[in-house]
């Protein structure tokens, strides 16, 4: 991806709701993470879709904060309404490189696709 950087997560400029979601994941802060999503947000994790905040909370409890996930941002690319964030993930679930593709309504995440 263009914009790749070997710098740490805080050296990459991110939109506030994206920064909130990633920082909350790294701190294990579920209420703050859920607050970054709109009530009708949709999260797709490798083809599995979670619609609405309650479903995203279940995903988070099972596969994100519940799995002690940590994310290191390695780059960001913006195109139209989409923000693609390259990450390296570690923890008790998936470990490795991935891409988080976000759509925002300005102040909240409305769509997140994890690949």
Backbone bond lengths (Angstrom), bond angles and torsions (degrees), N, CA, C in turn:
res aa  C-N    CA-C-N  psi(-1)  N-CA   C-N-CA  omega(-1)  CA-C   N-CA-C  phi
1 X - - - 1.445 - - 1.514 109.56 -
2 X 1.299 116.60 147.40 1.443 119.05 174.19 1.517 108.17 -72.00
3 X 1.328 115.93 156.26 1.443 119.95 -179.74 1.512 113.38 80.94
4 X 1.309 116.87 9.67 1.461 119.74 179.48 1.507 109.85 -64.72
5 X 1.294 115.78 143.25 1.450 121.00 -178.99 1.514 109.02 -145.66
6 X 1.334 118.12 137.54 1.459 119.90 176.56 1.523 111.67 -81.04
7 X 1.320 117.53 2.07 1.456 121.03 -177.40 1.520 110.35 -67.73
8 X 1.330 115.97 166.31 1.454 121.35 177.87 1.519 111.84 -70.70
9 X 1.312 116.13 168.68 1.454 122.23 -175.60 1.518 113.65 -54.17
10 X 1.307 118.31 -37.18 1.466 120.22 -176.11 1.520 112.75 -81.73
11 X 1.311 118.32 -6.39 1.462 121.35 176.73 1.524 111.88 -87.32
12 X 1.334 117.79 -7.93 1.457 122.62 179.62 1.529 107.20 -101.89
13 X 1.345 116.65 126.54 1.459 120.64 -179.81 1.523 110.13 -77.33
14 X 1.328 115.61 125.66 1.464 122.24 -179.67 1.525 109.68 -128.18
15 X 1.326 115.74 152.15 1.444 121.27 174.21 1.528 108.81 -61.36
16 X 1.351 118.32 144.72 1.471 120.79 -174.24 1.525 115.98 -50.77
17 X 1.349 121.65 -45.36 1.471 117.58 -179.07 1.529 112.94 -66.50
18 X 1.325 116.91 -31.40 1.467 120.29 177.97 1.523 109.45 -69.94
19 X 1.331 116.77 -45.36 1.470 121.02 177.78 1.531 109.20 -59.42
20 X 1.329 117.36 -42.45 1.468 121.29 179.88 1.518 110.98 -60.69
21 X 1.329 117.49 -45.93 1.466 121.56 -177.75 1.533 110.93 -63.35
22 X 1.322 116.80 -44.89 1.473 120.36 -178.17 1.523 110.86 -69.66
23 X 1.336 117.24 -44.84 1.469 119.75 179.41 1.527 111.49 -64.22
24 X 1.344 117.13 -39.61 1.463 120.25 178.56 1.527 110.70 -64.68
25 X 1.333 117.13 -39.39 1.468 120.24 175.27 1.516 109.89 -58.06
26 X 1.317 116.56 -48.53 1.464 120.81 -176.48 1.528 112.88 -66.03
27 X 1.331 117.38 -28.00 1.469 121.86 178.64 1.523 112.44 -89.57
28 X 1.333 117.32 -13.51 1.458 120.35 -175.55 1.524 112.13 75.38
29 X 1.325 117.14 33.77 1.464 124.05 -173.85 1.536 110.26 -104.70
30 X 1.324 116.29 86.88 1.461 121.25 -176.37 1.528 113.86 -61.60
31 X 1.339 120.95 -46.96 1.467 118.69 -178.72 1.534 112.80 -58.62
32 X 1.323 117.53 -40.71 1.460 119.95 179.38 1.518 111.03 -68.24
33 X 1.336 117.35 -41.09 1.462 120.48 177.24 1.527 110.25 -58.39
34 X 1.316 118.28 -49.81 1.465 121.22 -178.00 1.522 111.13 -64.30
35 X 1.324 117.48 -31.36 1.457 121.44 177.67 1.512 113.89 -66.70
36 X 1.318 117.91 -16.39 1.472 122.01 178.88 1.529 111.85 -81.13
37 X 1.342 117.58 -12.04 1.464 122.21 -177.38 1.526 110.62 -104.02
38 X 1.336 115.97 144.34 1.462 120.18 172.01 1.526 108.56 -69.38
39 X 1.335 117.19 159.89 1.466 121.02 -179.04 1.520 112.44 -60.35
40 X 1.335 117.21 -31.38 1.466 121.14 -177.79 1.531 112.69 -105.64
41 X 1.321 117.07 22.31 1.467 121.33 -179.64 1.522 110.99 -61.28
42 X 1.330 114.51 155.13 1.463 122.22 176.45 1.519 108.03 -123.69
43 X 1.325 116.41 129.65 1.461 122.75 177.83 1.523 107.25 -119.53
44 X 1.323 116.83 127.41 1.466 122.24 176.37 1.517 107.88 -117.59
45 X 1.317 116.22 118.74 1.462 122.93 -177.15 1.528 107.82 -113.46
46 X 1.323 116.04 101.85 1.461 122.48 179.65 1.529 110.87 50.41
47 X 1.342 116.64 47.32 1.458 121.89 174.25 1.521 115.45 93.17
48 X 1.312 118.45 -12.64 1.474 121.68 177.76 1.526 107.96 -96.02
49 X 1.324 117.39 128.55 1.455 121.67 -173.68 1.523 111.56 -106.41
50 X 1.331 114.94 136.47 1.458 124.20 178.53 1.529 106.66 -123.82
51 X 1.332 116.60 113.70 1.464 121.77 -174.91 1.515 110.76 -107.30
52 X 1.323 116.77 125.75 1.452 122.81 178.79 1.513 112.11 91.47
53 X 1.314 114.51 159.24 1.461 120.59 -174.79 1.530 112.99 -63.83
54 X 1.338 118.14 -35.48 1.467 119.99 179.74 1.532 110.88 -64.55
55 X 1.320 117.48 -42.01 1.471 120.78 178.49 1.522 110.82 -68.25
56 X 1.337 116.49 -37.97 1.466 119.92 177.45 1.526 109.85 -65.63
57 X 1.327 117.78 -36.53 1.466 121.16 176.43 1.525 110.64 -61.96
58 X 1.345 117.37 -41.12 1.474 119.87 177.43 1.526 110.78 -64.30
59 X 1.356 117.15 -44.82 1.462 120.77 176.73 1.524 110.08 -57.21
60 X 1.327 116.15 -46.31 1.457 120.97 -178.72 1.532 111.55 -60.19
61 X 1.319 116.43 -43.44 1.455 120.55 -178.94 1.513 113.42 -67.44
62 X 1.320 116.47 -32.43 1.463 120.75 -178.93 1.530 113.29 -88.58
63 X 1.342 116.43 -39.26 1.460 119.00 -165.20 1.524 116.48 -125.05
64 X 1.299 117.66 -7.63 1.465 119.24 -178.07 1.524 108.83 -117.65
65 X 1.309 118.05 -96.41 1.464 119.82 179.72 1.523 110.58 -61.54
66 X 1.322 117.87 -36.72 1.466 120.85 178.64 1.520 113.43 -63.36
67 X 1.321 117.09 -20.12 1.471 122.11 177.67 1.533 110.90 -103.69
68 X 1.328 117.01 16.50 1.469 122.87 -179.34 1.528 112.69 53.44
69 X 1.328 115.58 41.20 1.463 120.75 -179.57 1.521 110.78 -67.05
70 X 1.314 115.05 141.50 1.466 123.21 172.25 1.521 106.54 -128.99
71 X 1.347 116.07 141.13 1.459 121.44 -178.92 1.517 110.27 -125.02
72 X 1.320 115.31 132.49 1.456 122.58 172.47 1.519 106.95 -111.99
73 X 1.321 116.67 118.99 1.462 121.25 179.28 1.524 108.81 -76.92
74 X 1.340 115.75 129.41 1.463 120.34 -180.00 1.517 112.87 -114.95
75 X 1.337 117.56 -9.53 1.456 119.58 178.83 1.508 111.26 179.83
76 X 1.340 114.51 166.36 1.464 120.16 178.57 1.521 108.97 -146.58
77 X 1.334 115.07 143.80 1.465 121.51 178.45 1.526 107.35 -138.27
78 X 1.325 115.93 131.70 1.465 120.72 -179.76 1.511 109.69 -114.52
79 X 1.342 115.59 136.34 1.465 121.57 178.14 1.517 107.54 -148.07
80 X 1.331 116.75 110.48 1.463 119.80 -177.95 1.507 110.69 60.58
81 X 1.341 116.55 -124.39 1.466 122.03 -178.69 1.525 112.64 -91.10
82 X 1.317 117.75 1.45 1.463 121.27 -174.86 1.525 110.62 -104.62
83 X 1.331 115.09 138.45 1.459 122.34 174.66 1.522 106.66 -121.79
84 X 1.333 116.76 116.02 1.462 121.92 178.52 1.520 108.43 -100.97
85 X 1.328 115.07 122.97 1.454 121.67 -178.59 1.524 108.36 -113.60
86 X 1.320 116.16 118.92 1.464 121.30 175.48 1.522 108.21 -82.22
87 X 1.330 115.65 134.40 1.459 120.85 -178.16 1.522 110.38 -137.10
88 X 1.321 114.42 158.63 1.453 122.02 166.19 1.522 104.91 -114.87
89 X 1.327 115.70 124.03 1.458 122.72 -173.45 1.521 109.60 -106.96
90 X 1.338 115.41 139.84 1.465 120.80 173.08 1.522 107.76 -138.18
91 X 1.310 116.23 165.55 1.456 121.08 179.00 1.509 111.46 138.79
92 X 1.329 115.66 -155.91 1.455 121.22 -175.82 1.514 114.64 -89.77
93 X 1.331 117.58 3.54 1.465 121.61 177.88 1.511 109.27 -120.45
94 X 1.336 115.71 -127.13 1.463 121.14 178.12 1.522 109.70 -61.53
95 X 1.328 115.87 138.23 1.460 122.24 173.88 1.514 108.12 -130.12
96 X 1.329 116.43 128.13 1.449 120.45 178.86 1.510 111.28 142.91
97 X 1.330 115.19 -169.89 1.459 121.72 -178.35 1.523 110.45 -83.34
98 X 1.310 114.96 147.98 1.450 120.44 177.15 1.514 110.60 -158.00
99 X 1.324 114.94 176.88 1.460 121.71 178.09 1.520 108.34 -128.94
100 X 1.322 116.10 132.67 1.455 123.47 174.16 1.515 106.61 -108.02
101 X 1.329 117.18 115.06 1.468 122.10 -179.36 1.522 108.34 -103.77
102 X 1.328 115.90 113.41 1.460 122.46 -174.41 1.517 111.49 -106.27
103 X 1.337 115.61 146.99 1.454 123.15 163.40 1.518 105.88 -124.57
104 X 1.324 116.08 139.31 1.459 122.28 -174.64 1.519 110.38 -124.00
105 X 1.332 115.42 155.89 1.463 119.61 171.31 1.523 109.56 -100.66
106 X 1.306 117.37 11.78 1.459 123.50 -177.33 1.509 110.62 113.68
107 X 1.326 116.40 -53.72 1.459 118.90 -177.55 1.514 114.31 -116.09
108 X 1.337 117.13 -10.32 1.464 120.72 -178.77 1.524 110.53 -137.59
109 X 1.331 115.42 157.10 1.455 122.07 174.89 1.523 107.98 -80.39
110 X 1.332 116.56 125.93 1.466 120.12 177.67 1.527 111.27 -104.18
111 X 1.325 116.31 -22.12 1.472 120.24 -179.24 1.530 108.06 -152.20
112 X 1.330 115.14 136.80 1.457 121.91 174.55 1.524 107.32 -137.29
113 X 1.334 115.51 123.77 1.459 121.47 175.47 1.520 107.42 -115.69
114 X 1.323 115.97 122.57 1.466 122.79 -178.70 1.523 108.25 -103.80
115 X 1.332 115.66 126.65 1.468 120.12 178.40 1.517 110.50 -144.90
